[in-house]
């Protein structure tokens, strides 16, 4: 498997919640818009796994949640 590493100083924040209202509220409360963060892809329902030597462990009890990822380029 060829996994690419980031080539720039882009910073990412992923917010996980029960619905987009919850995610949007968190985005606003953290001031991400004012810090120049923008959504990088459509938000959607995800399953989450924490990678480890045993092949990974389901997170959040295996429950699917909505995830939205935001990014900004680092100042420079």
C-alpha positions in Angstrom: 0.0 0.0 0.0 1.4 3.4 -1.0 0.4 5.9 1.7 1.2 9.5 0.9 2.4 11.9 3.6 1.3 15.5 3.6 3.5 17.8 1.5 2.6 21.0 3.2 1.7 22.4 6.6 -2.1 21.9 6.2 -3.8 21.6 9.6 -6.9 19.4 9.9 -9.7 19.3 12.5 -12.4 16.6 12.4 -15.5 17.1 14.5 -17.6 14.0 15.3 -21.2 14.3 16.4 -24.7 12.8 16.3 -25.9 15.3 13.6 -24.7 18.3 11.6 -26.4 20.7 14.0 -24.2 19.5 16.8 -21.1 19.6 14.5 -21.9 23.1 13.3 -22.4 24.4 16.8 -19.0 22.9 17.8 -17.4 24.5 14.7 -18.7 27.9 15.8 -17.9 27.5 19.5 -14.3 26.7 18.6 -14.0 29.7 16.4 -12.8 27.7 13.4 -14.3 30.0 10.8 -12.4 32.9 12.2 -9.3 30.8 12.1 -9.7 30.2 8.4 -10.8 26.6 8.6 -13.1 25.3 5.7 -14.8 22.0 5.2 -12.7 19.7 2.9 -15.3 17.2 1.9 -19.0 16.5 2.4 -19.8 15.3 5.9 -21.2 11.8 6.4 -21.8 8.8 8.6 -18.6 7.0 9.5 -17.5 4.0 11.5 -14.2 4.7 13.5 -11.4 2.4 14.3 -8.3 3.1 16.4 -5.3 1.6 14.6 -3.0 -0.6 16.7 -0.8 -3.7 16.5 -3.8 -6.0 16.9 -5.5 -4.8 13.7 -7.6 -2.0 15.3 -10.3 -1.5 17.8 -13.7 0.0 17.1 -14.3 3.3 18.7 -17.6 4.7 20.1 -18.8 1.1 20.7 -18.9 0.6 16.9 -21.6 3.2 16.6 -21.7 5.2 13.4 -21.5 9.0 13.8 -21.4 12.0 11.5 -17.9 13.3 10.9 -16.9 16.6 9.2 -13.3 17.4 8.5 -12.1 21.0 8.2 -8.6 22.3 7.1 -6.5 25.4 6.8 -3.1 26.0 5.5 -0.6 27.1 8.1 0.6 30.7 7.9 4.0 31.0 6.4 
